[in-house]
Amino acid sequence: MQDNKVSFKNKFFSYIENLQDAITSKLEEVDGRAIFKEDIWKRNEGGGGRTRVIENGGIFEKGGVNISKVFGELPEPLKKQFDVKEGDFFACGLSLVLHPTNPFVPTVHANWRYFEMYDEAGNIVTQWFGGGQDLTPYYLFDEDAVHFHTICKTACDKHHSAFYPKFKETCDNYFWNAHRNEARGIGGLFFDYLKETKEFTIEDRYNFVIEVGNSFLESYVPIVEKRKNIGFTKAHKDWQEVRRGRYVEFNLVHDRGTLFGLKTNGRIESILMSLPPIVQWKYNHQPEENSEEARLLSILTKPKDWVNM
């Protein structure tokens, strides 16, 4: 194998191991009550992962920060996707979802991943990075959206001025509940298949992805701290749980990662970790006119330029 390229799988996996530790430590500090329970698992076909889940905390009703690395023969869906009859692969990544108890604290999702595919001689024939982060509020504070997107843009601008507008647009297009004609949340960043090009080396891609990963806590924790003590009623909680239903719908109907995991004998508990613990589906539920709930829906019908408000 090509040592200079193969090293990226070890380099990136080491990075996400450390990032998982940093994120879970900080979130435990923020929560103040619960700690992450760790679950080490193995994949029969090759590889495994380290799942960390927090539940019934002072802030987080349910959340997970998971890392995994899997390898071996390409699953059939990937063989069809890449139009190959045989081949091996390696993939690793960190994926997190946090569902707070307080409806005024938004749900957040993020992931950062790396993929390699090999020919019969074990040489890398393709490799790329992917990932992103996005925010799903139930009650929208414009300043929170501006903060989240500003941190995303700052991370992107350190590497290329075109990254933020490009990856924000990709995120807005991806996290779209087409059957509802509305966004899942207020977006953020989404990028995939970041390969080596004439302009960017694979090292450049690595440096960009870890820049975004390192910015995550700064993008989210200040929002949690600002909103965690706001009082809420059962009506607020009901609205949160109705909107969580939209989150579930997206993950089970549209999300490529979830669908891929379900179709390739993935670890179900880790795949469905992203789902909130309590959800409501009310028939034809409509918020009151001119309410904060109605305002949220109006904003979710069209992407917004939060940084340049």
N, C-alpha and C positions, 0 to 999 in steps of 0.2 A: 504494500500500500504506500501512498504518497505521504511521507511523514509530516511534511509541512502543512498538509491539509487535514490529515487525520487528527492532528493535535487539537483542532477546533472542537471536536466532540468532547475531549477531556477538559479542555479549557472552559467551554461553555457550561458543561455539567458542574464543574467545580464552582463556577460563578453562581449558578442557580441554587446549589447547596447552601452557599453562604448567604445569598439573598433571602432564601426561605428562613434561615435563622434570624436575620435582621428584621424581616417583616413580622414574623410571629412574636419575637421578643417585644417589639414596639407595640403591637396590637394588644398583647397581654397587659402591658403597662397602661395603655389607653383604657382598656376594658375595666381593669381594676378588680375583677371578681373571678372570672373564669380563666383557665389555661387551655392551651391546645393539647388535645390527646393525639398521640402519634401512633400510626398504623403502618408497619413495614410490610410490603407485599411483593410477591414474586409473580412474574409472568411465565407461564409454562413454555412459551415459544422463545423466550429470551428476554432478560431484563427484569424490571420491576420498578418500585417506587416507594416514596415516603409521603404518606398522606397525613396531614395535620388538620384536625377539625376542632372548632370551638363552638360550644352550644350553651344557651341559657345564661349568658354572661350579664355583666352590668350594662354593657352597650350592645354587644352582638348577640342576637337571637340565634343565629347560625352562621357559620362561615368555615371556609377551608382554604388552606394554602398548601398546594400539593406539588411535588416534583416527581418526575419519572424519567426513566430512560428505557427504551425498548429497542430490540434489534433482532435480526434474523431474516428469514425469507420474507419477501414482500407479500402482504396479504393480497388476496385476489382483487379487491377493489382498487388497490394501488397498481397492480399489474395492468389492469384495464385502463386506468387513468394515464399511465406512462407508456402504454402500448408496448409492453415487454412480456415475454413468456417466462423468463426467469430473472432473478436478481435478489440481492440482499439489501438491507437498509439499516440505518441507525437513526433514532429520533430521541430527543430529550427536550424537556421544557418545564416551566413552572406555570401553574394555573391557579388563580385565586378568585373567590367570590365571597363577599361579606354582606350579610343581610342584618342590618341593625334592628333593634326592637323599636326605637323611637321613629315614628313616621316622618319626622322632620330631618332625620339623618338619611342621606341617600345610600342606596345599594351601590356597590362598586364591583367591577370585574376587570381582571387583567390577565394576560399571559404573554410569555416570551419563550420562543422555541427554536430548535435547530434540527435540520434534517440532512442526511446524506444517503445517497444510493450508490451501489457498487456494481461493476461488471463482474464477469465470471472469474477474472484474475484478481479481484479484490481492489481494483482501482476506483477511485471516486469518479463517477460519471456526472453527477449533479449534486449540488449542495445549496442550501439557502437558510435564511433566518426569517422568522415571522413573529407577529405578536401585536400588542397594543393594550390600551386601557380605556374604559368607558364608564360613565356615571349615569345612574338611574335614580333620579329624585322622585319623591312622591308629592312633596310640596317644594316648589321651586323658588330658591333665592337666587336672583340674578348674579349677585356678587360671588356666590359659590361656583356657579357655572363659569364665570369669568376667571376665577382663581384656577379652577381645574384645567381649563383650556390654556391659560397663560403658562402654567407649568409645562404642559405638553409642548407648546410652541417653543418655549425656551430651550427644552431638551433637543428639539428638532433643529432649531436654528444654529446650534453649535456645530451641526454637521452639513446642513444645506438649507438654504432659504426656501426651497421648493417643497421640502419634506412635510412641513406642517399643513399647508393647504391641500396637498395631495393626499396625505394619510387621514386628514380630517374628513375629506370628501368620501374617501373609501369607507371610513367608519360610519358616516351618515348613511351611505348606501347599503352597507352590510347589515347594521343593526336596525333593520326596517321590517316591521310586521306587515308584510304585504297584504295579508288577509284582513288586517284592520286598517290599512292605509295610514299608519302612524309609526313614529319612531319608538324604539324600546325605551330610549332615554335621551340624554342631550349629547351623546357621542363622546368623542375624544380622539383617539388614534387607532387605526387598524392598518397593518401592512403584512404582506405575505410574499413568498417567493423572492426575497431580497437576495439575489445572486451576485456573483462577481461580474462586473461589466468593465468597459473601457474607462469609465469614470470612477468606479468604486471597486476597490479590492474586497476580498472576503474579510480581511482585517478591518476595513472601513465599516463593513456591515456589522461586524461583531461590536465594534466600538460604539456604533449608533444604538444598537439594541440594548447594550448594557447602560448606556446613558439614559434611555427611557426607563429601564427597570430601576435604576438608582433614583429616579425622580418620583417614583410611585408614592412613597410615604409623604413626601412634601406636597403632592397633589391632593391627597385624601385626608390625612390626619388633621390638618387645621380645620377642615370643614366639620369633621366629627366633633372636635373640641368645641367649636362654636355653636353647634346645634344640639348637643347631647342632653342638655338640661332643660330644653323647652318642654313645657307641659303639654300633654295631649289627651284627647278624649277618646271614647269608644268610636265615635264617628270618624276621627282621624285614622284610627287603627283599621276600621272597616275599609276606608279608602285605600290605605296602604295594601291591604290584603287583596282587594280587587285588582289593583295595579300589579301586584305580584303575579296574579294570574296571567297577565300579558307577558311577564318575564318568562313564565313556564311555557307559554305558547310558543314564544320565539325559540327557546332552547330545544323544544321537542319537535317543532315543525321546520325550522329554518337553519339552526346552527350546524355548520358543517362539522365542527369538532365532535359535538354530541352524536350526530348521526353516524359519523365515521367510527366512533368508539363502539356504538351499538351494533354496527355491521361487521366489526372485525374482532369480535370476542374480547372486547375491552373489559376492564374491571368496572362492573356496574356501579358499585358504591362510590368509586372515585368520579365516574362520569356524571352521576346524578347528584353529586355533592353540591352542585351549583343551584339546585332547586331549593326554594324557601320552605320553611317547615309548616307554615299555615297560610293557606290561600283561599280566596273566595271567588266563585264565579256566580254573579248575580245576573239573572236574565235581563238583558237590554238595559243595563245600569247606565244612567245618565246623571252627571253632576248638576247641581243647581246652577242656573244662569248667573253669570258674573261672580261666581265663587272662585276661590283659589284652585279648586279641583278643575273647574272648567278652564281656567287660565292655563294650567299645565297642559291639558289636552290640546288647546289651541296652538301652543308652541310646538307640540310634538308632531304637528301635521306638516311642518316645513323646517328644514335645517336652518340654524341661526348662526350668524358670525359673532360669537361671543367675545372674542378678543378685541374686535373693533367696534364694540357697542358705542 
